[in-house]
Amino acid sequence: MSITTYHSMVGIKFYVNENFFNTWTPQMGYVLGYLYADGSLEDASYLRGKYIRVSSTDRQTIVKIKRWLKSKHTIVKQTPWHAKGKERFLLRIGNQKLYESLLEKGLYPNKSLTIRLPKVPQHCLAHFVRGYFDGDGCVNLYTTRGKRGQRVIRKLTIIFTSGSFDFLLGLCDTLQRKLKLRQLKIYKGTRAYQLRYYTSDSVKLFQFMYETYPTHTYLPRKLVTFKKFFKLRQRI
């Protein structure tokens, strides 16, 4: 059976690997995690189509996802609607079989407030978590100046954000069982919930998310912050 299909819209046909989410692989786990964070499903009945949308301020991330999906769809640059906003890059794929396979993995339209952590096999859990982290997570390194002017580490933090309390609760429970993390509390922010980890837990999470990654299956700018932390820690 061919792993590619055509999608027709206004007479134009596009290729995409419609079986991509049928088998758990490191790349599939990463992309699914990213979609849980920065993706959406769109049942566009007015166009008689079902669509997968994924976006990012980092164009290379969308380019990689497009390549892994063998998609020939166009990446669209979205101009920010206010002065301090950032450009975003959108990949929109119309394919019913791909859409339905994501429904089976727990995604659905208007998911942001009610989504739950899906069942992820252990060999793909780190990749799923790293994908979600790249989409809706952040890492921060806080330092101060010592008496001799040297930079001194105060703390390293990892934050996962979601509009769904249940999703973060499932993630918190799963990571606690897997890594024996200390953090068990979810915080309510002004627009979303947050799961925050501090230095010792963040180091464990880094090791879990990054020590098993295939080449290029991560967002480089977030990895840079971790590298700064470990470089500073070596000087202590």
C-alpha atoms as a printed R data frame, in Angstrom:
    type eleno elety resid chain resno       x      y      z
1   ATOM     1    CA   MET     A     1   0.000  0.000  0.000
2   ATOM     2    CA   SER     A     2   1.315  3.422 -0.912
3   ATOM     3    CA   ILE     A     3   2.124  5.729  1.992
4   ATOM     4    CA   THR     A     4   1.235  8.845  0.020
5   ATOM     5    CA   THR     A     5  -2.059 10.226 -1.121
6   ATOM     6    CA   TYR     A     6  -3.459 13.178 -2.993
7   ATOM     7    CA   HIS     A     7  -5.650 15.950 -1.686
8   ATOM     8    CA   SER     A     8  -7.584 17.977 -4.200
9   ATOM     9    CA   MET     A     9  -8.736 21.532 -3.591
10  ATOM    10    CA   VAL     A    10  -9.756 23.926 -6.332
11  ATOM    11    CA   GLY     A    11  -8.230 21.543 -8.868
12  ATOM    12    CA   ILE     A    12  -4.823 21.407 -7.175
13  ATOM    13    CA   LYS     A    13  -3.440 18.116 -5.857
14  ATOM    14    CA   PHE     A    14  -0.980 17.786 -2.981
15  ATOM    15    CA   TYR     A    15   0.986 14.841 -1.638
16  ATOM    16    CA   VAL     A    16   1.020 13.904  2.037
17  ATOM    17    CA   ASN     A    17   1.855 10.767  4.015
18  ATOM    18    CA   GLU     A    18  -1.612  9.999  5.339
19  ATOM    19    CA   ASN     A    19  -0.333  7.006  7.356
20  ATOM    20    CA   PHE     A    20   2.239  9.021  9.318
21  ATOM    21    CA   PHE     A    21   0.383  8.787 12.656
22  ATOM    22    CA   ASN     A    22  -0.532  5.114 12.330
23  ATOM    23    CA   THR     A    23   2.801  3.827 13.686
24  ATOM    24    CA   TRP     A    24   4.632  5.110 16.761
25  ATOM    25    CA   THR     A    25   8.130  6.305 15.863
26  ATOM    26    CA   PRO     A    26  10.345  8.990 17.457
27  ATOM    27    CA   GLN     A    27   9.426 11.486 14.719
28  ATOM    28    CA   MET     A    28   5.724 10.643 14.940
29  ATOM    29    CA   GLY     A    29   5.800 11.052 18.741
30  ATOM    30    CA   TYR     A    30   7.536 14.420 18.429
31  ATOM    31    CA   VAL     A    31   5.102 15.751 15.806
32  ATOM    32    CA   LEU     A    32   2.081 14.515 17.788
33  ATOM    33    CA   GLY     A    33   3.398 16.265 20.901
34  ATOM    34    CA   TYR     A    34   3.926 19.437 18.900
35  ATOM    35    CA   LEU     A    35   0.385 19.243 17.504
36  ATOM    36    CA   TYR     A    36  -0.992 18.855 21.029
37  ATOM    37    CA   ALA     A    37   0.698 22.171 21.810
38  ATOM    38    CA   ASP     A    38   0.612 24.275 18.637
39  ATOM    39    CA   GLY     A    39  -1.644 22.374 16.281
40  ATOM    40    CA   SER     A    40  -5.355 22.101 15.642
41  ATOM    41    CA   LEU     A    41  -7.943 20.154 13.680
42  ATOM    42    CA   GLU     A    42 -10.451 21.999 11.531
43  ATOM    43    CA   ASP     A    43 -13.673 20.432 10.272
44  ATOM    44    CA   ALA     A    44 -14.354 22.902  7.473
45  ATOM    45    CA   SER     A    45 -17.777 21.720  6.297
46  ATOM    46    CA   TYR     A    46 -18.161 24.849  4.184
47  ATOM    47    CA   LEU     A    47 -15.183 23.628  2.128
48  ATOM    48    CA   ARG     A    48 -16.179 19.958  2.413
49  ATOM    49    CA   GLY     A    49 -12.759 19.274  3.915
50  ATOM    50    CA   LYS     A    50 -10.988 18.282  7.113
51  ATOM    51    CA   TYR     A    51  -7.730 20.024  7.895
52  ATOM    52    CA   ILE     A    52  -4.690 19.767 10.160
53  ATOM    53    CA   ARG     A    53  -3.087 23.076 11.081
54  ATOM    54    CA   VAL     A    54   0.307 23.491 12.724
55  ATOM    55    CA   SER     A    55   2.127 26.779 13.269
56  ATOM    56    CA   SER     A    56   5.261 28.210 14.867
57  ATOM    57    CA   THR     A    57   7.336 31.377 15.047
58  ATOM    58    CA   ASP     A    58  10.272 29.131 14.081
59  ATOM    59    CA   ARG     A    59  10.057 28.404 10.355
60  ATOM    60    CA   GLN     A    60  12.551 25.530 10.459
61  ATOM    61    CA   THR     A    61  10.299 23.581 12.823
62  ATOM    62    CA   ILE     A    62   7.414 23.785 10.354
63  ATOM    63    CA   VAL     A    63   9.758 22.900  7.481
64  ATOM    64    CA   LYS     A    64  10.862 19.749  9.355
65  ATOM    65    CA   ILE     A    65   7.288 18.699 10.121
66  ATOM    66    CA   LYS     A    66   6.318 19.276  6.484
67  ATOM    67    CA   ARG     A    67   9.271 17.145  5.353
68  ATOM    68    CA   TRP     A    68   8.520 14.286  7.778
69  ATOM    69    CA   LEU     A    69   4.900 14.230  6.613
70  ATOM    70    CA   LYS     A    70   6.072 14.229  2.980
71  ATOM    71    CA   SER     A    71   3.685 17.128  2.512
72  ATOM    72    CA   LYS     A    72   3.714 19.255 -0.631
73  ATOM    73    CA   HIS     A    73   1.432 21.872  0.921
74  ATOM    74    CA   THR     A    74   2.562 25.483  1.078
75  ATOM    75    CA   ILE     A    75   3.885 27.041  4.294
76  ATOM    76    CA   VAL     A    76   2.155 30.392  4.785
77  ATOM    77    CA   LYS     A    77   3.787 33.327  6.563
78  ATOM    78    CA   GLN     A    78   1.370 35.100  8.913
79  ATOM    79    CA   THR     A    79   2.008 38.762  9.708
80  ATOM    80    CA   PRO     A    80   1.546 39.726 13.394
81  ATOM    81    CA   TRP     A    81  -1.550 41.778 14.081
82  ATOM    82    CA   HIS     A    82   0.172 44.014 16.642
83  ATOM    83    CA   ALA     A    83   3.548 45.772 16.751
84  ATOM    84    CA   LYS     A    84   5.183 43.496 19.349
85  ATOM    85    CA   GLY     A    85   3.999 40.276 17.767
86  ATOM    86    CA   LYS     A    86   6.149 37.818 15.846
87  ATOM    87    CA   GLU     A    87   5.695 36.349 12.419
88  ATOM    88    CA   ARG     A    88   4.240 32.850 12.448
89  ATOM    89    CA   PHE     A    89   4.487 30.121  9.851
90  ATOM    90    CA   LEU     A    90   1.461 27.947  9.158
91  ATOM    91    CA   LEU     A    91   1.197 24.542  7.523
92  ATOM    92    CA   ARG     A    92  -2.411 23.630  6.682
93  ATOM    93    CA   ILE     A    93  -3.039 20.124  5.346
94  ATOM    94    CA   GLY     A    94  -6.372 18.897  4.038
95  ATOM    95    CA   ASN     A    95  -6.668 15.127  4.341
96  ATOM    96    CA   GLN     A    96  -9.523 13.166  5.884
97  ATOM    97    CA   LYS     A    97  -7.542 10.006  6.674
98  ATOM    98    CA   LEU     A    98  -4.793 11.985  8.407
99  ATOM    99    CA   TYR     A    99  -7.470 13.960 10.265
100 ATOM   100    CA   GLU     A   100  -9.204 10.785 11.475
101 ATOM   101    CA   SER     A   101  -5.933  9.193 12.590
102 ATOM   102    CA   LEU     A   102  -5.346 12.236 14.824
103 ATOM   103    CA   LEU     A   103  -8.865 11.941 16.222
104 ATOM   104    CA   GLU     A   104  -7.907  8.395 17.257
105 ATOM   105    CA   LYS     A   105  -4.820  9.821 19.008
106 ATOM   106    CA   GLY     A   106  -6.966 12.159 21.124
107 ATOM   107    CA   LEU     A   107  -6.892 15.388 19.111
108 ATOM   108    CA   TYR     A   108 -10.109 17.128 18.097
109 ATOM   109    CA   PRO     A   109 -11.318 20.596 17.028
110 ATOM   110    CA   ASN     A   110 -11.353 23.324 19.727
111 ATOM   111    CA   LYS     A   111  -9.164 21.172 21.960
112 ATOM   112    CA   SER     A   112  -7.303 23.816 23.937
113 ATOM   113    CA   LEU     A   113  -9.352 23.808 27.175
114 ATOM   114    CA   THR     A   114 -10.368 20.154 27.438
115 ATOM   115    CA   ILE     A   115  -7.633 18.012 25.903
116 ATOM   116    CA   ARG     A   116  -6.111 15.133 27.888
117 ATOM   117    CA   LEU     A   117  -2.733 13.422 27.735
118 ATOM   118    CA   PRO     A   118  -2.948 10.534 25.236
119 ATOM   119    CA   LYS     A   119  -1.636  7.042 25.804
120 ATOM   120    CA   VAL     A   120   1.955  7.204 24.577
121 ATOM   121    CA   PRO     A   121   4.139  4.069 24.461
122 ATOM   122    CA   GLN     A   122   7.235  4.274 26.632
123 ATOM   123    CA   HIS     A   123   9.676  4.228 23.713
124 ATOM   124    CA   CYS     A   124   8.095  7.433 22.340
125 ATOM   125    CA   LEU     A   125   7.255  9.253 25.576
126 ATOM   126    CA   ALA     A   126  10.412 11.404 25.638
127 ATOM   127    CA   HIS     A   127   9.836 12.416 22.017
128 ATOM   128    CA   PHE     A   128   6.189 13.335 22.655
129 ATOM   129    CA   VAL     A   129   7.129 15.404 25.723
130 ATOM   130    CA   ARG     A   130   9.935 17.153 23.817
131 ATOM   131    CA   GLY     A   131   7.535 17.936 20.963
132 ATOM   132    CA   TYR     A   132   5.017 19.442 23.375
133 ATOM   133    CA   PHE     A   133   7.798 21.348 25.138
134 ATOM   134    CA   ASP     A   134   8.980 22.828 21.832
135 ATOM   135    CA   GLY     A   135   5.430 23.917 21.063
136 ATOM   136    CA   ASP     A   136   4.124 25.133 24.424
137 ATOM   137    CA   GLY     A   137   6.997 25.026 26.872
138 ATOM   138    CA   CYS     A   138   9.869 27.260 27.861
139 ATOM   139    CA   VAL     A   139  13.190 27.038 29.674
140 ATOM   140    CA   ASN     A   140  14.727 29.904 31.637
141 ATOM   141    CA   LEU     A   141  18.138 30.288 33.220
142 ATOM   142    CA   TYR     A   142  18.396 32.807 36.063
143 ATOM   143    CA   THR     A   143  21.852 34.052 37.067
144 ATOM   144    CA   THR     A   144  23.381 36.752 39.251
145 ATOM   145    CA   ARG     A   145  26.845 38.287 39.520
146 ATOM   146    CA   GLY     A   146  29.177 36.995 42.216
147 ATOM   147    CA   LYS     A   147  31.574 39.096 44.307
148 ATOM   148    CA   ARG     A   148  34.264 38.801 41.628
149 ATOM   149    CA   GLY     A   149  31.854 39.633 38.806
150 ATOM   150    CA   GLN     A   150  31.393 36.051 37.691
151 ATOM   151    CA   ARG     A   151  27.986 34.730 36.682
152 ATOM   152    CA   VAL     A   152  26.407 32.551 39.361
153 ATOM   153    CA   ILE     A   153  23.492 30.209 38.712
154 ATOM   154    CA   ARG     A   154  20.358 30.952 40.711
155 ATOM   155    CA   LYS     A   155  17.984 28.465 39.126
156 ATOM   156    CA   LEU     A   156  16.960 26.675 35.948
157 ATOM   157    CA   THR     A   157  13.236 26.366 35.229
158 ATOM   158    CA   ILE     A   158  11.145 24.403 32.752
159 ATOM   159    CA   ILE     A   159   7.508 25.390 32.258
160 ATOM   160    CA   PHE     A   160   4.813 23.509 30.365
161 ATOM   161    CA   THR     A   161   1.724 25.583 29.525
162 ATOM   162    CA   SER     A   162  -1.786 24.473 28.540
163 ATOM   163    CA   GLY     A   163  -5.337 25.750 28.604
164 ATOM   164    CA   SER     A   164  -6.334 22.303 29.890
165 ATOM   165    CA   PHE     A   165  -5.780 21.505 33.558
166 ATOM   166    CA   ASP     A   166  -6.442 17.817 32.861
167 ATOM   167    CA   PHE     A   167  -3.679 17.634 30.246
168 ATOM   168    CA   LEU     A   168  -1.063 19.070 32.624
169 ATOM   169    CA   LEU     A   169  -2.305 16.861 35.455
170 ATOM   170    CA   GLY     A   170  -1.796 13.790 33.266
171 ATOM   171    CA   LEU     A   171   1.636 15.034 32.202
172 ATOM   172    CA   CYS     A   172   2.619 15.778 35.806
173 ATOM   173    CA   ASP     A   173   1.560 12.315 37.003
174 ATOM   174    CA   THR     A   174   3.309 10.567 34.107
175 ATOM   175    CA   LEU     A   175   6.601 12.449 34.576
176 ATOM   176    CA   GLN     A   176   6.511 11.963 38.353
177 ATOM   177    CA   ARG     A   177   6.133  8.195 37.973
178 ATOM   178    CA   LYS     A   178   8.788  8.050 35.260
179 ATOM   179    CA   LEU     A   179  11.414 10.402 36.718
180 ATOM   180    CA   LYS     A   180  10.507 10.756 40.431
181 ATOM   181    CA   LEU     A   181  10.194 14.528 40.132
182 ATOM   182    CA   ARG     A   182   9.443 16.726 43.131
183 ATOM   183    CA   GLN     A   183   6.918 19.065 41.544
184 ATOM   184    CA   LEU     A   184   3.312 17.961 41.967
185 ATOM   185    CA   LYS     A   185   1.475 21.306 41.706
186 ATOM   186    CA   ILE     A   186  -0.168 22.946 38.707
187 ATOM   187    CA   TYR     A   187  -0.468 26.730 38.744
188 ATOM   188    CA   LYS     A   188  -3.303 28.784 37.269
189 ATOM   189    CA   GLY     A   189  -2.054 31.767 35.270
190 ATOM   190    CA   THR     A   190  -4.043 34.626 33.798
191 ATOM   191    CA   ARG     A   191  -4.729 32.822 30.505
192 ATOM   192    CA   ALA     A   192  -3.628 29.221 31.024
193 ATOM   193    CA   TYR     A   193  -2.331 26.651 33.487
194 ATOM   194    CA   GLN     A   194   1.360 26.032 34.096
195 ATOM   195    CA   LEU     A   195   3.401 23.059 35.246
196 ATOM   196    CA   ARG     A   196   6.709 24.419 36.557
197 ATOM   197    CA   TYR     A   197   9.900 22.545 37.370
198 ATOM   198    CA   TYR     A   198  12.963 23.966 39.102
199 ATOM   199    CA   THR     A   199  16.663 23.148 38.913
200 ATOM   200    CA   SER     A   200  16.961 19.520 40.048
201 ATOM   201    CA   ASP     A   201  13.751 18.457 38.287
202 ATOM   202    CA   SER     A   202  14.694 20.465 35.188
203 ATOM   203    CA   VAL     A   203  18.018 18.629 34.911
204 ATOM   204    CA   LYS     A   204  16.191 15.284 35.045
205 ATOM   205    CA   LEU     A   205  13.755 16.492 32.420
206 ATOM   206    CA   PHE     A   206  16.578 17.659 30.169
207 ATOM   207    CA   GLN     A   207  18.245 14.266 30.372
208 ATOM   208    CA   PHE     A   208  14.930 12.529 29.669
209 ATOM   209    CA   MET     A   209  13.939 14.731 26.717
210 ATOM   210    CA   TYR     A   210  17.299 15.178 25.002
211 ATOM   211    CA   GLU     A   211  19.531 12.172 25.622
212 ATOM   212    CA   THR     A   212  17.475  9.941 23.315
213 ATOM   213    CA   TYR     A   213  16.602 12.417 20.546
214 ATOM   214    CA   PRO     A   214  17.299 11.659 16.884
215 ATOM   215    CA   THR     A   215  19.265 14.315 15.026
216 ATOM   216    CA   HIS     A   216  17.362 17.583 14.496
217 ATOM   217    CA   THR     A   217  14.231 16.466 16.368
218 ATOM   218    CA   TYR     A   218  14.212 19.478 18.669
219 ATOM   219    CA   LEU     A   219  14.050 23.284 18.700
220 ATOM   220    CA   PRO     A   220  17.701 24.465 18.759
221 ATOM   221    CA   ARG     A   221  17.179 27.760 20.631
222 ATOM   222    CA   LYS     A   222  15.775 25.931 23.674
223 ATOM   223    CA   LEU     A   223  18.670 23.489 23.724
224 ATOM   224    CA   VAL     A   224  21.060 26.490 23.799
225 ATOM   225    CA   THR     A   225  19.706 27.556 27.215
226 ATOM   226    CA   PHE     A   226  20.387 24.119 28.667
227 ATOM   227    CA   LYS     A   227  23.914 24.172 27.258
228 ATOM   228    CA   LYS     A   228  24.531 27.551 28.928
229 ATOM   229    CA   PHE     A   229  23.397 26.117 32.245
230 ATOM   230    CA   PHE     A   230  25.692 23.083 32.074
231 ATOM   231    CA   LYS     A   231  28.620 25.227 30.927
232 ATOM   232    CA   LEU     A   232  28.194 27.553 33.909
233 ATOM   233    CA   ARG     A   233  27.741 24.653 36.308
234 ATOM   234    CA   GLN     A   234  31.094 23.182 35.238
235 ATOM   235    CA   ARG     A   235  32.805 26.359 36.482
236 ATOM   236    CA   ILE     A   236  31.503 26.029 40.035
